[in-house]
């Protein structure tokens, strides 16, 4: 039992700090509710978070397989970060999300949804893909930012 708890703690420590990356590849640490203050107004007019468009590159260490899974993660993220962390760990354990050993660069294919998380930050659901030889790996992630405004 002691080894199981140690293993889960180490796994949690490896997954969470690197969930989202900026375009330059620098790590954006996963914020805790204590160190992220919600913006006064929408971040669309701010440089705090980026504006996502299809074709952008994003690095991630966690990838979820379908819309239903990411919908559950969004609902948890809207409630609180602790529930989100628990749910991500559960999904990685049962295999509907995968935790990658190192950050992998994906291409944004589609941006189906934008919402405000429990901290008040603009967050986007992004469908991503990676071409590996003759196969395509695709899935969903959440990243801080907004959707490009329509013309």
N, C-alpha and C positions, 0 to 999 in steps of 0.2 A: 504494500500500500504506500509506503514511504517513497519508493522508487517511482510509482505512478504519479504521485503528487509532484515530485521533483521534475519528472519528464514533462508533465503538463505545464508547469511553471516555466521551464526553459522554452517550450514550444510557444507559449504565449509571448514571452519576451522576444522571440525571434520574429513572430508574425506581425505584431502590432506596430512597432516603430516604423515599418517600411511599407505601409499599405498604399501610400500615394506619393508620387514623385512629380516634380515640376518638369517643364519641357527640357531644361538644361540637364536633367538627370540628378540634380542635387536632392538630397533627402528632405522631404517635408515631414517632420515628426508628427505622429498621430496625436492630436491635441487632447488634453484632458479638459473637462469642463472648467477647471480652475484657471488654466492659462490661456484660454481663448475667449476673448470678450466679443460678443456679437457686434457687427458693424452698426453704426448709427443709422445708416440708410443702406439701400441695396448696393451690393458691391459691383453692380454693372458699371457704375461711374467711378469705381475705385481701382487702384492697381493691386489691391490686397489679394485677389484671386484672379486667375486667368479666365478668358472667354474661350470655351471649347468649340471646335468645329471638326467635322469629319476630315480625316487625313492627318490630324495632329498625332504626335507620338506621346506615349505615356508609359512609364515603368511601373510595374506592380509586382508584389510577391503573393497576392491572393487573387484568385480568379474563380468566379461562380458560374455555374453552367447554364442557367436559364432565367427567364424573366420572373418566374414564380419565386425562385430562391432570392433573387435580388429585391423583389417586392417585400419579402419578409425582412430582409436586412434593412431596407429603407424604413419600414415601420419601426424596427428596433432603434434605428438611428434617430428617428423623430422623438422617441420616448426619452432615452438617455444613453450615454456612452457605455456604461457598465453592462446594460442589457445587450447592446450591440457586440461588445467583446465576447460575452458568453455565447451568443448566437453564432458568431463567426467561428469560435472554437468548436462548437457542436457540429456545424456544417463541414468543417475541415475533417473532423473525426469520422463522420459518416460518409464523406466522399462527394458531397454535392458542391463543395468548393474545394479548390486545391491550394495548398500552401507551397509555393515554389522555394527552392533552396537559396536562390539568389534573385535579385530583381531582373525582370525580363522586359524588354522594350516591345510594346504592342502598338498597333495603329488603330486609331479611333475609326470605327465603321459607322456608328449610329449613336445619336444622343436622344434617347427616348423620353427622358424625364428630368425635370429640375425641381428641387424642393429646398426647404430650409430645415436644417437639422436641429437637434435639441439645444445646441449652443447659439442658434440664431445665424449660423453661417450658411451662405448659399452653397448648395451641393448638387452635383449632377450624376445621374446614372449614365454610364457610358458602355456601349457594346464595343468590344475590341477584338482584333484578330491578329494572328501571326502566321505567316506562310512559312512552313518548314518542309523543304523539298517539295513533294507533290501533295502534301496534306496541309490543312488549315486548322489551327487551334483558335477557337473563339469562345468568348464568354462575356460576363458583365462585371464591372467594378463600379465603385463610387469614388468620386474625386471632388475636391473643393473647386468651386468656380461657377460659371453661368453658361447659358447657351447663347450662341451668337444671335444678336437681334435680327429679326426678319426684315427684308427690304420692303 
